[in-house]
């Protein structure tokens, strides 16, 4: 995970472990979509259709199959491209997530960034 200046801001390992820029474990995204913080507390969920829910099960956003990211009101707030480029609602590049699942990239921004 890199910001718009290509500085590392974190990483998501292939097993779903989320680390900050100093390599400290700050959470995990489990195979069933459960998102956990550094204490292993459930802080959210990624549903199979891309809907993101917080720890109270409230809808906080969604990532669509084409990579479009929407907020809880369904407004378009960005896009994650197939090459890992992360763009905001004005189509400005705000980051890069090479080799990371789009759903996990969106969860990183919703829950950890």
ABEGO torsion letter per residue (X at the ends): XBBAAGBBAEBBBAAGBBBBAAGBBAEBBBAAGBBBBAAGBBAEBBBAAGBBBBAAGBBAEBBBAAGBBBBAAGBBAEBBBAAGBBBBAAGBBAEBBBGBBAAAAAAAAAAAX
